[in-house]
């Protein structure tokens, strides 16, 4: 067992890539080998914060694994890396092999792999106060130097907006085909308005829109399972119609899903009979079908 000091030293060494460490930067960044066995790359986007992109990314990954697929998640939300907690993987060491950084696996079968800045920080409460070039440098390392191995789908969880992180991901994925983007919104007009700008971003950058997901669409009662529209409903579907995009489906607010996310449990396994799981599973199958016909 290694001590905490050694763990911190390793994290400092790994993060030194964004501070100009030549030993790490000299890893072959032009090599596309880290993604050579990745069949599909999907971006998860939204122009609005707080719509549940990370939740949707996590549940899509679990649903795809539930369907027998090998899945990876690349968390490029550098200032708010929440997926490690959602998958209850803690803060394990990130190791290096001949092919690059080894992703963190959530299961013994290695069917779900994850890479996040959350594994590299010495203190989980530490703020990432970086300007664009440092963010871009780390994203470049994530894209080029993570040894993903064989994956059916790599989901890229992004922060809100249309700025440095998004451009850095697209720039560094030029040599590997990006299948497209899934856009997440809530039903309210204040959210769909921002997502409309994300659609414009996709069109300007040539990213195919695989579809729109309406999250927090209604509330599932934990006692009777009836779904009530406590906010509004249908905004995402209407946005899809207006923009000519495919509507992938709606995911309601579900206390059981919220608890699983908070405690890092697999909702798709624990509540496979629920209507919320049916919605997530249907979305994942529609997404898979879209990827196979791309």
FINU-696942 format. One record per residue (C-alpha): residue number from 1; y, x, z. Coordinates in steps of 0.25 Angstrom, whole numbers, plus 2048, in hexadecimal, padded with zeros to 3 digits. Last residue first. Layout:
R   num    c2    c1    c3
R   NUM     Y     X     Z
...
This chain:
R   num    c2    c1    c3
R   294   81C   7A0   762
R   293   810   796   762
R   292   809   79C   76D
R   291   816   79D   775
R   290   819   78E   774
R   289   80B   78B   778
R   288   80C   794   784
R   287   819   78D   788
R   286   813   77F   786
R   285   808   783   790
R   284   812   789   79A
R   283   81A   77C   79A
R   282   80E   774   79C
R   281   80A   77C   7A7
R   280   817   77B   7AE
R   279   817   76C   7AC
R   278   809   76A   7B1
R   277   80C   773   7BD
R   276   818   76A   7C0
R   275   80F   75E   7BF
R   274   806   764   7CA
R   273   7F7   766   7C8
R   272   7F8   775   7C7
R   271   7FF   776   7D4
R   270   7FA   782   7DB
R   269   7F6   78A   7CF
R   268   803   787   7C6
R   267   80B   789   7D3
R   266   807   797   7D5
R   265   80D   79B   7E2
R   264   819   7A4   7E5
R   263   81E   79D   7F1
R   262   82B   798   7EC
R   261   826   795   7DE
R   260   81A   78E   7E4
R   259   823   786   7ED
R   258   82C   782   7E1
R   257   820   77E   7D9
R   256   81B   775   7E4
R   255   82A   76F   7E6
R   254   82A   76B   7D7
R   253   837   76B   7CF
R   252   832   767   7C1
R   251   82E   76F   7B5
R   250   832   769   7A7
R   249   82C   76D   79A
R   248   82C   776   78E
R   247   837   770   786
R   246   838   777   779
R   245   846   77B   774
R   244   84E   773   769
R   243   85B   776   771
R   242   85E   767   775
R   241   850   763   777
R   240   84D   76F   780
R   239   85A   76C   788
R   238   855   75D   789
R   237   848   762   78F
R   236   84F   76B   799
R   235   858   760   79D
R   234   84D   756   79F
R   233   84E   753   7AE
R   232   858   752   7B9
R   231   85A   757   7C7
R   230   851   74E   7D0
R   229   848   74A   7C5
R   228   83C   745   7CD
R   227   82E   749   7CA
R   226   823   742   7D2
R   225   819   74C   7D8
R   224   817   742   7E4
R   223   819   74B   7F0
R   222   81E   758   7EA
R   221   828   750   7E2
R   220   82A   757   7D5
R   219   839   759   7D1
R   218   83F   757   7C3
R   217   841   762   7B9
R   216   843   76F   7C1
R   215   840   777   7B4
R   214   842   772   7A6
R   213   83B   77C   79D
R   212   840   780   78F
R   211   838   785   783
R   210   833   791   77C
R   209   841   795   778
R   208   840   7A1   76E
R   207   849   7AD   771
R   206   852   7B1   766
R   205   85D   7B7   76E
R   204   868   7AD   76A
R   203   85E   7A1   76B
R   202   859   7A5   778
R   201   867   7A7   77E
R   200   86B   799   778
R   199   85F   793   77F
R   198   864   79A   78C
R   197   871   793   78A
R   196   86A   785   78A
R   195   863   78A   797
R   194   871   78A   79D
R   193   874   77C   799
R   192   866   777   79D
R   191   869   77C   7AB
R   190   876   775   7AD
R   189   870   769   7A6
R   188   866   767   7B0
R   187   857   766   7AD
R   186   853   775   7B1
R   185   852   77F   7A7
R   184   847   78A   7A3
R   183   847   790   795
R   182   83A   796   790
R   181   83D   7A2   786
R   180   836   7A8   77A
R   179   82A   7B0   775
R   178   831   7BD   778
R   177   82A   7C7   76E
R   176   82A   7D5   773
R   175   832   7E0   76D
R   174   83F   7D9   770
R   173   83B   7D6   77F
R   172   845   7E0   784
R   171   851   7DA   77E
R   170   84C   7CC   782
R   169   84A   7D0   790
R   168   857   7D7   791
R   167   85F   7CB   78B
R   166   859   7C2   795
R   165   85C   7CB   7A1
R   164   86A   7CE   79C
R   163   86F   7C0   79A
R   162   86B   7B2   796
R   161   86B   7AB   7A3
R   160   861   7A8   7AE
R   159   857   7B3   7B2
R   158   84A   7B6   7AA
R   157   83B   7B3   7AC
R   156   834   7BA   7A0
R   155   826   7B4   79F
R   154   81B   7BC   798
R   153   810   7B4   792
R   152   802   7B8   78E
R   151   802   7C5   795
R   150   7FA   7D2   793
R   149   800   7DE   79A
R   148   80D   7DC   7A0
R   147   810   7EB   7A2
R   146   81F   7EA   7A5
R   145   827   7F5   79F
R   144   82F   7EF   793
R   143   833   7E1   798
R   142   835   7E4   7A6
R   141   83B   7F2   7A3
R   140   845   7EB   79A
R   139   848   7E1   7A4
R   138   84B   7EC   7AE
R   137   855   7F3   7A5
R   136   85C   7E5   7A1
R   135   85E   7E2   7B0
R   134   864   7F0   7B2
R   133   86D   7EF   7A5
R   132   872   7E1   7A9
R   131   878   7E4   7B7
R   130   86F   7E4   7C3
R   129   871   7DE   7D1
R   128   862   7DA   7D4
R   127   863   7D5   7E2
R   126   85A   7DA   7ED
R   125   853   7CF   7F5
R   124   845   7D3   7F0
R   123   848   7E1   7F5
R   122   842   7ED   7ED
R   121   843   7E6   7E0
R   120   838   7E9   7D5
R   119   82F   7DD   7D7
R   118   83A   7D3   7D6
R   117   83E   7DA   7C9
R   116   833   7D2   7C3
R   115   826   7D4   7BB
R   114   81B   7CA   7BC
R   113   80C   7C9   7B7
R   112   804   7BC   7B7
R   111   7F5   7BD   7B2
R   110   7F2   7CA   7BA
R   109   7E5   7C4   7BF
R   108   7E8   7C9   7CD
R   107   7F4   7C0   7CD
R   106   803   7C1   7CE
R   105   804   7CE   7C6
R   104   810   7D7   7C7
R   103   813   7DF   7BA
R   102   810   7ED   7B8
R   101   81B   7F5   7B3
R   100   819   7FE   7A7
R    99   80D   801   79E
R    98   808   80E   7A5
R    97   809   806   7B2
R    96   814   803   7BB
R    95   814   7FB   7C8
R    94   81D   7F0   7CE
R    93   81B   7EF   7DD
R    92   819   7E1   7E2
R    91   824   7D8   7E7
R    90   81E   7CA   7EA
R    89   815   7C4   7E0
R    88   817   7B6   7E4
R    87   819   7B0   7D6
R    86   826   7A9   7D9
R    85   82A   7B5   7E1
R    84   828   7BF   7D6
R    83   82F   7B4   7CD
R    82   83C   7B5   7D4
R    81   844   7C0   7CE
R    80   852   7BC   7CF
R    79   85B   7C8   7CB
R    78   852   7CE   7C1
R    77   84D   7C0   7BA
R    76   845   7C9   7B1
R    75   838   7C4   7B6
R    74   82D   7C7   7AC
R    73   821   7BE   7AE
R    72   814   7C0   7A8
R    71   808   7B7   7A5
R    70   7FA   7B8   7A1
R    69   7F5   7AA   79D
R    68   7EA   7A1   7A2
R    67   7F1   794   7A3
R    66   7F4   796   7B2
R    65   7FA   7A3   7AE
R    64   803   79B   7A5
R    63   806   791   7B0
R    62   80A   79D   7B9
R    61   813   7A3   7AF
R    60   81A   796   7AC
R    59   81B   794   7BB
R    58   822   7A1   7BE
R    57   82B   7A0   7B2
R    56   82F   792   7B5
R    55   832   796   7C4
R    54   83A   7A2   7BF
R    53   842   79A   7B5
R    52   845   78F   7C0
R    51   852   789   7BC
R    50   85A   791   7C6
R    49   862   799   7BC
R    48   866   794   7AF
R    47   866   79A   7A1
R    46   857   799   7A1
R    45   84C   7A2   79C
R    44   83D   7A5   79D
R    43   83A   7AF   792
R    42   82C   7AF   78C
R    41   824   7BB   787
R    40   816   7B8   781
R    39   80A   7C0   77E
R    38   80C   7CC   787
R    37   803   7D7   783
R    36   80D   7E0   77D
R    35   818   7DD   788
R    34   817   7EA   790
R    33   814   7F1   783
R    32   821   7EF   77D
R    31   825   7FD   77F
R    30   834   800   77D
R    29   836   802   78C
R    28   82C   80D   78C
R    27   82E   812   79B
R    26   839   81C   79B
R    25   841   812   7A3
R    24   838   814   7AF
R    23   839   823   7B0
R    22   847   823   7AB
R    21   84C   81B   7B7
R    20   859   815   7B2
R    19   85D   80B   7BD
R    18   856   7FF   7B7
R    17   848   806   7B7
R    16   84A   80A   7C5
R    15   845   7FC   7C9
R    14   836   802   7C8
R    13   83A   80E   7D1
R    12   841   806   7DB
R    11   835   7FC   7DC
R    10   82C   808   7DE
R     9   835   80D   7E9
R     8   835   800   7F0
R     7   826   7FF   7F0
R     6   825   80D   7F6
R     5   82E   809   801
R     4   826   7FC   803
R     3   81A   804   806
R     2   80E   805   7FC
R     1   800   800   800
